[in-house]
Amino acid sequence: MRLRLPEERPTEPPTGYKIAHPVLSQDGTRVGFTGVSLGGALPYGVLDEARCVYGLRHRAPHRRCDCGFHCVHDRAEAEALLCTTEHRAAVLLEVSVLGAYIRFERGFRYARQRVRTATLGPCGCGAVAAALADAGWGRPGWRALTAACAGCVRGRTSLSPAAFARLAGEGLRVRAGSGVAEQPVGLGVSELVAEAALLQARLDWFQTQLAQLDERGSQG
């Protein structure tokens, strides 16, 4: 007899958490995500179906393969992955586990998913993210994006969180996570003193010019 795994029939799709890199298509009309490990070569949409990364024709998740979407049960466990050097630029996803799935102690391997929420980390400078900007790397046809504040976006290709959510569709919510408030650009004390000295020098010059004009007028 073949040992069969127990089947679950939940009334609502289970919720899971994972990390991924947001991506933008080359023509700028589509967005999605790419995984941080085995599935990184196959970008996926907000609502998508898993495919075998080895190119095999079986449906994911197959018991004798490690294909399929992966997520963990605990949000804190997914957030802990963002502490590693190679995953600092990733975002945290909250997903609905759809279709067939295999339950493990720490999470699921499953056939389909809907990404409900994407939470951005801080900009590389530590400020709260205001946009998703070109990260400087990507996959064929896709540019990877990373969280950036308004001051660090500069001339890079970028999308606001709202624009990313609009292109993604399917009710995706994109929000900024932790970070320090971006400080307004201004001058320090030394810069203000230098500006004041410059203005005073210009004022003295104008007063000298006016005095010379008055002298010429009185002589004429």
C-alpha positions in Angstrom: 0.0 0.0 0.0 1.2 3.6 -0.8 1.3 5.8 2.2 -0.9 8.9 1.6 -0.4 12.2 3.2 -3.3 13.5 5.3 -5.5 16.0 3.5 -6.6 19.4 4.8 -9.7 21.3 3.7 -9.5 24.7 5.3 -12.5 27.1 5.1 -10.1 30.0 4.2 -6.7 30.0 2.5 -3.8 29.7 5.0 -1.6 32.8 5.4 2.1 32.7 5.0 5.1 35.0 5.0 8.2 35.2 2.7 10.7 37.6 1.4 11.4 38.5 -2.3 12.8 41.2 -4.5 10.3 43.5 -6.4 10.9 43.7 -10.1 9.8 45.9 -13.0 9.6 44.7 -16.6 11.9 46.2 -19.2 9.1 48.1 -20.9 7.8 49.4 -17.6 4.3 48.0 -17.9 4.4 45.0 -15.5 5.7 44.4 -12.0 6.2 41.3 -9.9 8.6 39.6 -7.5 11.5 37.2 -7.7 12.6 34.8 -5.0 15.7 34.9 -3.0 16.7 31.3 -3.4 15.8 28.4 -5.8 13.0 30.2 -7.6 14.9 33.4 -8.2 15.1 32.8 -11.9 11.3 32.8 -12.4 9.7 36.2 -11.6 6.0 35.8 -10.5 3.0 38.1 -10.4 0.8 39.0 -7.5 -1.6 36.1 -8.4 0.4 33.3 -10.0 0.9 29.6 -10.3 4.1 27.8 -9.4 6.2 26.1 -12.1 8.9 23.5 -11.7 12.2 25.4 -11.8 13.9 22.3 -13.2 11.6 22.4 -16.3 9.8 19.1 -15.5 6.2 18.7 -16.5 4.7 17.7 -13.3 2.5 19.9 -11.3 3.9 21.8 -8.3 4.3 21.0 -5.5 5.4 17.4 -6.4 6.3 15.2 -3.5 9.5 14.0 -5.1 10.7 17.5 -6.1 11.3 20.7 -4.2 9.3 22.9 -6.7 6.5 25.2 -5.8 6.1 28.4 -3.9 7.6 28.4 -0.4 6.6 30.4 2.7 6.8 30.2 6.5 4.1 30.3 9.1 5.6 32.9 11.3 6.0 36.6 10.3 8.9 37.1 12.7 10.8 34.2 11.1 10.5 35.8 7.6 11.6 39.2 9.0 14.7 37.5 10.5 15.8 36.6 7.0 16.0 40.3 6.1 18.9 40.6 8.6 21.3 38.7 6.4 23.6 40.6 4.2 22.3 39.2 0.9 18.7 39.8 1.8 18.8 43.3 3.1 17.2 44.8 0.0 14.3 42.3 -0.1 10.8 43.1 0.9 8.5 41.2 3.3 5.4 39.6 1.6 2.2 38.4 3.3 0.6 35.8 1.0 -2.5 33.6 0.7 -1.6 29.9 0.1 -3.9 28.7 -2.7 -4.4 25.3 -4.4 -2.7 22.1 -3.3 0.0 22.5 -0.6 2.3 20.4 1.5 2.6 21.5 5.2 5.9 21.4 7.0 6.8 22.3 10.5 7.9 25.8 9.6 5.8 26.5 6.5 4.2 25.5 3.3 5.2 24.4 -0.2 2.3 25.1 -2.5 0.9 25.4 -6.0 -0.6 28.9 -6.2 -0.5 32.1 -4.2 -1.8 35.6 -3.9 0.5 38.3 -2.6 -1.7 40.5 -0.3 0.8 42.9 1.2 4.4 44.0 0.5 6.3 45.8 3.2 9.3 47.8 2.2 12.4 48.1 4.4 14.3 51.4 4.9 16.4 53.1 2.2 20.1 52.3 2.3 20.7 55.6 4.1 18.3 54.5 6.8 15.4 56.8 5.9 11.8 55.6 5.4 11.3 54.4 1.8 9.3 56.7 -0.5 9.9 54.8 -3.7 11.1 51.6 -5.3 14.1 52.4 -7.4 16.4 50.5 -9.8 18.6 48.3 -7.7 21.4 48.0 -10.3 20.8 44.3 -11.2 18.0 42.1 -12.6 16.9 39.2 -14.7 16.5 39.0 -18.4 13.7 41.4 -19.2 13.3 42.5 -15.6 14.9 45.2 -13.4 15.2 44.5 -9.7 13.9 47.3 -7.5 14.9 48.4 -4.0 13.5 50.7 -1.4 14.8 54.3 -1.6 14.0 57.6 0.0 13.2 60.7 -2.1 16.8 62.0 -1.7 18.4 58.8 -2.9 16.3 58.1 -5.9 18.0 60.8 -8.0 17.8 59.9 -11.7 17.2 56.2 -11.3 14.1 54.5 -12.8 11.6 54.3 -9.9 8.0 53.8 -8.9 6.1 55.1 -6.0 4.5 52.4 -3.8 1.1 53.4 -5.1 2.3 53.1 -8.7 3.8 49.7 -8.1 0.5 48.5 -6.5 -1.5 49.9 -9.4 0.6 48.0 -11.9 0.5 44.8 -9.9 -3.3 44.8 -9.5 -5.2 42.1 -7.6 -5.6 44.4 -4.6 -1.9 44.4 -3.6 -1.1 46.8 -0.8 2.5 48.2 -0.6 3.5 50.1 2.5 6.7 51.5 3.9 8.2 49.8 7.0 10.6 51.1 9.6 13.1 53.8 9.1 14.1 57.2 10.3 12.1 60.3 9.1 13.9 62.0 6.2 15.4 65.2 7.3 14.7 68.3 5.2 17.7 69.5 3.3 19.0 72.7 4.9 22.1 74.5 6.0 24.1 74.0 9.2 25.4 76.8 11.5 28.7 77.1 9.7 27.0 77.3 6.3 24.6 80.0 7.6 27.5 82.0 9.0 29.3 81.9 5.7 26.1 82.9 3.8 25.6 85.8 6.2 29.1 87.0 5.7 28.7 86.9 1.9 25.5 88.8 2.1 27.1 91.4 4.3 30.0 91.8 1.9 27.6 92.3 -1.0 25.6 94.9 1.0 28.7 96.8 1.8 29.6 96.9 -1.9 26.2 98.2 -2.9 26.4 100.9 -0.2 29.8 102.0 -1.6 28.4 102.2 -5.1 25.4 104.2 -3.9 27.7 106.6 -2.1 29.8 107.2 -5.2 26.7 107.8 -7.3 25.5 110.4 -4.7 28.9 112.2 -4.8 28.8 112.4 -8.6 25.3 113.7 -8.6 26.1 116.5 -6.1 29.1 117.5 -8.2 27.1 117.7 -11.4 
